[in-house]
Amino acid sequence: MANVSVANRAVEAPGRGNDIQGSGAAASPVRPVRRWLALGVLCLSLLIVTLDNTVLNVALPTLVRDLGATSTNLQWIVDAYVLVFAGLLLVSGSVADRFGRKWTFIAGLVVFAGCSTWAAFSGSVGMLIAARASMGVGGALIMPSTLALITNMYTDPRERQRAFGLWAATTGAGVALGPIIGGLLLAHFSWGSVFLINVPIGAVALALAFPFIPNSKNPKAGRPDLLGALLSISGLGLALWAIIDAPVHGWSSRTVIGAGIAGVAVLVCFAVWERFASQPMLRLSFFRNREFSVAVLSLSMVMFGLFGALFVLTQFLQFDLGYTALQTGVRLLPAAGSIILVAPFASLLDRAFGAKVVVGGGLLLIAGGLWEISGATVATTYVGTIAGMIMLGVGVALVIPSVTAAVMGSLPADHTGIGAATNNAFLQVGGALGVAVIGSQFSTRYQGRMVAALAPSHFPVGVESTILGSIGGALDVAAREGGMVGEVLAVWARAAFVSGMDLAFLTGALVAAAAALLALVALPGRLPGARIRPLVVAPPSPPGEGGLRG
């Protein structure tokens, strides 16, 4: 008999002929030690992907000064990455299932590192937005692959739960630590350093991925749904444009209303296409399960509150309270530390109290934290925001691990790539909507207050546009004007900023409270456990042995 590679040979466990991991799933073997090393590599890669959701936040004031970015520009710089990330997650999940999750993961690392270099050396707002969007392609290839690989590597439910806990903790830590790491870099380097940090980390992960990460795929997976990806990105893009640019053109503008209606129409077409497509990237059948639907919606609302809050809060700490980027990052530790400390214990709380209590309670904490910060005034100091940040962090840490494990555990083994992508797509869409909605609520209130305050003044049109564009622009104008005029303008700008922030955080609190109510009503006491049947695999051939001879 010809040589047969043991490295790719799935072995049926004695007496468990029906327990193979799905007819189409093929997984490489992983020894216990190598399995945890592989998990470390996956989490390291996941860290830079999630880090880039928020690492740029502390650099936003620098972009206002160096690139002349307005508040609307800042929202697009943040959301361009999230938009492409979310839009391609689903199709990249099917790509991973079809062509191999390891190779999809490696391709994502290469794209992500290369586009991070492009972003670091961007010389204009438009170029930076384009580079950020391209980074989203790499992130979309990486993130679902990590979760699908973990699901296939860990067949024991308890080990898988711990692995999911570490995955979720890394996700939360990356989002929460972004501003801190960004502040450290900006204290010593230019704003481009917040992107260049991805390159050496990506290189290390790439070098370790080849020897340690096993491959797995679904040989029966269908072709990637490229039309579905195009429709989802187009629909989300139009909807986000309408929300983000509404403060500039006016909420009643025909352009804004038209873009919003077109976005909704394209998303409806996307849903119809996915309903009848032979190889859909979004399995609408998953959503027939009420618990699944409520779970992924809960994930979206968590990121809605977290992303939106960090977008505004980092500007508040720098523009209004006068902290440097590094000082701002350090002062976000209450939120980051809460996520890191609490997330690993979420599974224990879930087993003790049930998903209804943990998820619903976590969302209520997020709502409470946002509501507490929404009471800020021009006299509010940093101390006045600490309680709200802790509540926000603890809430995020409670919801993400519990829901992620349940979502992945309830999916067919052959579609873990698509399932992981669905889970992560809802995370990213929630974050994108959070920045868009909360940011636009803030901008609308800020601009409205400043227009009223500037009415008796006679600033040139260009100067007034700078003032209305962002609080950073207004404070720069105030510094140039000096004297009484500069002092009054700075006071107006800070008051308008805080008023806008209060409205934005109150909006986030109401959304989180509504999601908490839905979770408490619709979720069962305990979410479905892991249903993926284990695959027992033979150990790999020792180095130097070509395989078995028959």
Buried (B, 14 or more C-beta within 10 A) or exposed (E): EEEBEBBBBBEEEEEEEEEBBBEBBBBBBBEEEBBBBBBBBBBBBBBBBBBBBBBBBBBBBBBBEEBBBBBBBBBBBBBBBBBBBBBBBBBBBBBBBBBBBBBBBBBBBBBBBBBBBBBBEBEEBEBBBBBBBBBBBBBBBBBBBBBBBBBBBBBEBEBBBBBBBBBBBBBBBBBBBBBBBBBBBBBEEBBBBBBBBBBEBBEEBBEBBEEBBBBBBBEEBBEBBEBBBBBBBBBBBBBBBBBBBBBBBEEEBEBBBEBBEBBBEBBEBBBEBBEEBEEBBBBEEBEEEEBBBBBBBBBBBBBBBBBBBBBBBBBBBBBBBEBBBBBBBBBBBBBBBBBBEBBBBBBEBBEEEBBBBBBBBBBBBBBBBBBBBBEBEEEBEBEBBBBBBBBBBBBBBBBBBBBBBBBBBBBBBBBBBBBBBBBBBBBBBBBBBBBBBBBBBBBBBBBBBBEEBBEEEEBEEEBBEBBBBBBBBBBBBBEEBEEEEBEBBBEBBBBBBBBBBBBBBBBBBBBBBEBBBBBBEBBEEBBBEBEBBBBBBEEBBEEEEEBEEE
